[in-house]
Amino acid sequence: MREAKERIRLESSTPDYPIILPDLRREIIIIDHDFGTITHHIQLFKTGRIDCYRAVADGKPWKERIGWSRVLEGLRKSLPRVCGNID
């Protein structure tokens, strides 16, 4: 089975490298309705590293390159939990 997989891999065409990525790689739009309607717009642009972004949040650039996990951490910290009545 391993030999068959290896033969198929060797006979198939190779993918094109490097992968051409768009300048704007990810976009996050958050609409918060807790205390009135507030919209946040986060854009993640490509950098020299595949695993990092140049982030722009609500039109203001972040200071440094940032990875996906730090983007999610920033979202988690900027949108705290709200105590409320459970219906």
Backbone as a chain_set.jsonl record, in Angstrom:
{"seq": "MREAKERIRLESSTPDYPIILPDLRREIIIIDHDFGTITHHIQLFKTGRIDCYRAVADGKPWKERIGWSRVLEGLRKSLPRVCGNID", "coords": {"N": [[0.824, -1.192, 0.0], [1.935, 1.265, 0.79], [3.89, 1.548, -1.183], [2.274, 1.816, -3.451], [0.965, 4.248, -2.899], [3.196, 5.956, -2.888], [4.053, 5.654, -5.547], [1.857, 6.752, -6.916], [2.025, 9.367, -5.951], [4.493, 10.173, -7.025], [3.976, 10.0, -9.761], [2.009, 11.879, -10.213], [1.305, 15.345, -11.029], [3.267, 18.15, -9.927], [2.363, 20.628, -7.501], [1.966, 24.191, -8.1], [4.442, 26.356, -6.955], [5.714, 29.326, -5.475], [2.64, 29.612, -3.596], [0.317, 31.927, -4.726], [-0.832, 34.487, -2.88], [-3.642, 36.573, -2.0], [-3.579, 40.148, -1.38], [-5.295, 41.104, 0.698], [-6.048, 38.92, 3.05], [-7.764, 37.853, 5.076], [-10.878, 38.778, 6.558], [-12.682, 40.201, 9.147], [-15.784, 40.842, 10.467], [-17.561, 42.278, 13.005], [-20.555, 42.557, 14.646], [-21.964, 44.021, 17.294], [-24.572, 43.822, 19.509], [-25.164, 44.31, 22.159], [-25.02, 46.723, 23.751], [-26.417, 48.784, 22.251], [-25.953, 49.147, 18.712], [-22.877, 48.245, 17.567], [-20.263, 48.219, 15.296], [-17.415, 46.436, 14.291], [-14.551, 46.253, 12.268], [-12.171, 44.204, 11.019], [-9.254, 43.809, 9.23], [-7.035, 41.58, 7.693], [-3.964, 41.5, 6.34], [-1.566, 40.211, 3.939], [1.809, 39.274, 4.775], [5.411, 38.988, 4.78], [5.668, 36.529, 5.917], [3.962, 33.419, 5.949], [2.315, 32.696, 8.044], [1.609, 34.95, 9.446], [0.047, 38.187, 9.826], [-0.64, 41.537, 8.674], [-2.407, 43.612, 10.508], [-5.389, 45.556, 10.469], [-7.539, 47.348, 12.351], [-10.662, 48.664, 12.496], [-9.816, 50.746, 10.809], [-7.419, 51.531, 11.944], [-4.024, 50.771, 12.123], [-2.492, 47.861, 13.587], [0.315, 47.523, 15.802], [2.327, 45.645, 15.114], [3.366, 42.688, 13.242], [1.051, 40.0, 13.329], [-0.126, 36.895, 14.526], [-2.624, 34.335, 13.79], [-3.685, 33.19, 16.174], [-3.173, 35.191, 18.05], [-4.775, 37.209, 17.039], [-7.321, 36.117, 17.521], [-7.173, 35.995, 20.31], [-7.073, 38.735, 20.923], [-9.631, 39.476, 20.045], [-11.196, 38.007, 21.845], [-10.503, 39.232, 24.281], [-11.302, 41.865, 23.838], [-14.012, 41.757, 23.623], [-15.732, 41.378, 26.144], [-17.453, 39.166, 28.477], [-20.913, 39.526, 29.252], [-23.027, 40.1, 31.946], [-26.323, 39.041, 32.35], [-29.916, 38.721, 32.331], [-31.265, 35.479, 32.231], [-33.496, 34.172, 30.082]], "CA": [[0.0, 0.0, 0.0], [2.833, 2.429, 0.816], [4.52, 1.655, -2.499], [1.263, 2.327, -4.376], [0.803, 5.678, -2.599], [4.412, 6.64, -3.335], [4.044, 5.658, -7.008], [0.842, 7.74, -7.321], [2.57, 10.696, -5.648], [5.566, 10.475, -7.978], [3.429, 10.115, -11.116], [1.138, 13.049, -10.32], [2.003, 16.611, -11.272], [3.586, 18.907, -8.721], [1.633, 21.897, -7.406], [2.74, 25.401, -8.373], [4.99, 27.035, -5.781], [4.949, 29.531, -4.245], [1.219, 29.906, -3.755], [0.068, 33.365, -4.819], [-1.871, 34.877, -1.929], [-4.142, 37.937, -2.195], [-3.108, 41.107, -0.372], [-6.235, 41.005, 1.819], [-6.21, 37.474, 3.235], [-8.943, 37.565, 5.895], [-11.63, 39.956, 6.984], [-13.587, 39.857, 10.231], [-16.747, 41.908, 10.751], [-18.258, 41.959, 14.245], [-21.664, 43.451, 14.965], [-22.29, 43.801, 18.696], [-25.882, 44.413, 19.801], [-25.402, 44.338, 23.604], [-25.25, 48.088, 24.247], [-26.568, 49.511, 21.008], [-25.279, 48.443, 17.623], [-21.5, 48.664, 17.329], [-19.65, 47.378, 14.278], [-15.964, 46.447, 14.215], [-14.094, 45.699, 11.004], [-10.753, 43.857, 11.121], [-8.694, 43.311, 7.976], [-5.746, 40.92, 7.87], [-3.244, 41.546, 5.072], [-0.414, 39.312, 3.877], [3.145, 39.769, 5.091], [6.453, 38.113, 4.274], [5.501, 35.197, 6.515], [2.663, 32.832, 5.628], [1.501, 32.513, 9.251], [1.417, 36.243, 10.119], [-0.746, 39.177, 9.112], [-0.605, 42.955, 9.032], [-3.812, 43.799, 10.885], [-5.98, 46.891, 10.545], [-8.807, 47.242, 13.08], [-11.448, 49.899, 12.406], [-9.02, 51.751, 10.114], [-6.172, 51.815, 12.661], [-3.121, 49.614, 12.038], [-1.893, 47.328, 14.798], [1.725, 47.887, 15.841], [3.278, 44.649, 14.632], [2.777, 41.503, 12.623], [0.29, 39.258, 14.325], [-0.58, 35.58, 14.096], [-4.056, 34.081, 13.916], [-4.071, 32.962, 17.57], [-3.192, 36.488, 18.752], [-5.971, 37.918, 16.575], [-8.447, 35.577, 18.273], [-7.004, 36.426, 21.699], [-7.494, 40.139, 20.98], [-11.095, 39.502, 19.959], [-11.742, 37.496, 23.106], [-10.302, 40.218, 25.345], [-11.993, 43.12, 23.557], [-15.441, 41.528, 23.713], [-15.913, 40.647, 27.407], [-18.762, 38.601, 28.787], [-21.89, 40.464, 29.841], [-24.018, 39.451, 32.805], [-27.674, 39.414, 31.954], [-30.97, 37.808, 32.741], [-31.482, 34.341, 31.354], [-34.948, 33.992, 29.896]], "C": [[0.87, 1.258, 0.0], [3.481, 2.649, -0.54], [3.54, 2.224, -3.519], [1.048, 3.819, -4.156], [2.001, 6.479, -3.095], [4.445, 6.735, -4.85], [3.04, 6.698, -7.525], [1.365, 9.149, -7.084], [3.631, 11.096, -6.666], [5.041, 10.677, -9.393], [2.553, 11.351, -11.286], [1.965, 14.315, -10.524], [2.233, 17.347, -9.952], [2.768, 20.191, -8.684], [2.56, 23.075, -7.686], [3.174, 26.04, -7.068], [5.685, 28.279, -6.236], [3.496, 29.85, -4.568], [1.052, 31.419, -3.759], [-1.109, 33.706, -3.91], [-2.355, 36.288, -2.233], [-3.605, 38.855, -1.098], [-3.99, 41.078, 0.878], [-6.578, 39.541, 1.989], [-7.45, 37.11, 4.028], [-9.59, 38.873, 6.314], [-12.643, 39.496, 8.022], [-14.484, 41.067, 10.479], [-17.561, 41.453, 11.965], [-19.341, 43.012, 14.453], [-22.133, 43.087, 16.36], [-23.585, 44.547, 19.015], [-26.154, 44.543, 21.302], [-25.772, 45.731, 24.114], [-25.419, 49.03, 23.068], [-25.784, 48.762, 19.935], [-23.91, 49.058, 17.377], [-20.893, 47.685, 16.334], [-18.139, 47.556, 14.306], [-15.552, 45.721, 12.94], [-12.588, 45.466, 11.113], [-10.313, 43.256, 9.801], [-7.312, 42.75, 8.247], [-5.072, 40.799, 6.506], [-2.026, 40.632, 5.113], [0.868, 40.042, 4.257], [4.153, 38.81, 4.471], [6.377, 36.703, 4.824], [4.092, 34.693, 6.248], [1.744, 32.767, 6.841], [1.27, 33.806, 10.023], [0.659, 37.2, 9.212], [-0.344, 40.583, 9.537], [-2.062, 43.312, 9.265], [-4.182, 45.276, 10.928], [-7.347, 46.725, 11.182], [-9.494, 48.602, 13.089], [-10.625, 51.039, 11.808], [-7.699, 52.095, 10.779], [-5.255, 50.598, 12.594], [-2.647, 49.18, 13.415], [-0.394, 47.514, 14.685], [2.639, 46.92, 15.109], [2.56, 43.562, 13.855], [2.107, 40.684, 13.711], [-0.155, 37.929, 13.724], [-2.055, 35.392, 14.371], [-4.476, 33.893, 15.368], [-4.084, 34.274, 18.363], [-4.35, 37.358, 18.288], [-7.184, 37.443, 17.38], [-8.376, 35.952, 19.752], [-7.444, 37.878, 21.864], [-8.997, 40.284, 20.89], [-11.726, 39.079, 21.278], [-11.635, 38.54, 24.209], [-11.084, 41.506, 25.097], [-13.512, 42.986, 23.619], [-15.738, 40.721, 24.978], [-17.323, 40.105, 27.556], [-19.627, 39.652, 29.451], [-22.854, 39.663, 30.699], [-25.401, 39.928, 32.396], [-28.662, 38.388, 32.472], [-31.092, 36.686, 31.73], [-32.982, 34.123, 31.269], [-35.316, 32.545, 29.915]], "O": [[0.571, 2.215, -0.715], [3.611, 3.783, -1.0], [3.93, 3.029, -4.364], [0.958, 4.578, -5.121], [1.837, 7.56, -3.66], [4.821, 7.772, -5.395], [3.338, 7.437, -8.463], [1.173, 10.032, -7.921], [3.658, 12.242, -7.116], [5.617, 11.457, -10.152], [2.375, 11.822, -12.41], [3.16, 14.351, -10.232], [1.481, 17.18, -8.992], [2.507, 20.784, -9.731], [3.778, 22.975, -7.532], [2.356, 26.243, -6.171], [6.224, 28.282, -7.343], [3.169, 30.296, -5.668], [1.586, 32.11, -2.891], [-2.237, 33.269, -4.143], [-1.568, 37.123, -2.677], [-3.225, 38.394, -0.022], [-3.477, 41.031, 1.996], [-7.309, 38.972, 1.178], [-8.13, 36.143, 3.684], [-8.943, 39.917, 6.41], [-13.372, 38.526, 7.808], [-13.997, 42.181, 10.676], [-18.169, 40.383, 11.953], [-19.066, 44.211, 14.435], [-22.638, 41.988, 16.589], [-23.678, 45.758, 18.814], [-27.28, 44.859, 21.685], [-26.753, 45.88, 24.843], [-24.643, 49.972, 22.908], [-25.031, 47.838, 20.244], [-23.794, 50.232, 17.027], [-20.995, 46.47, 16.505], [-17.638, 48.68, 14.342], [-16.135, 44.698, 12.581], [-11.819, 46.413, 11.279], [-10.924, 42.307, 9.308], [-6.509, 43.367, 8.947], [-5.553, 40.084, 5.627], [-1.513, 40.316, 6.187], [0.992, 41.254, 4.084], [3.774, 37.916, 3.714], [6.962, 35.781, 4.256], [3.133, 35.461, 6.315], [0.522, 32.781, 6.69], [0.781, 33.762, 11.152], [0.635, 37.039, 7.992], [0.215, 40.79, 10.614], [-2.862, 43.315, 8.329], [-3.4, 46.123, 11.36], [-8.216, 46.049, 10.633], [-8.962, 49.572, 13.629], [-10.731, 52.179, 12.26], [-6.927, 52.881, 10.23], [-5.666, 49.501, 12.97], [-2.425, 50.007, 14.299], [0.125, 47.65, 13.577], [3.64, 47.346, 14.533], [1.331, 43.509, 13.809], [2.541, 40.677, 14.863], [-0.517, 37.859, 12.55], [-2.67, 36.18, 15.09], [-5.53, 34.392, 15.763], [-4.916, 34.448, 19.252], [-4.86, 38.166, 19.065], [-7.975, 38.254, 17.863], [-9.407, 36.199, 20.378], [-8.115, 38.214, 22.84], [-9.583, 41.12, 21.577], [-12.666, 39.708, 21.764], [-12.572, 38.717, 24.988], [-11.488, 42.172, 26.051], [-14.221, 43.991, 23.662], [-15.97, 39.514, 24.901], [-18.251, 40.522, 26.864], [-19.129, 40.553, 30.127], [-23.429, 38.674, 30.246], [-25.599, 41.112, 32.126], [-28.287, 37.332, 32.981], [-31.03, 36.913, 30.522], [-33.647, 33.914, 32.283], [-36.491, 32.205, 29.774]]}, "num_chains": 1, "name": "protein.A"}
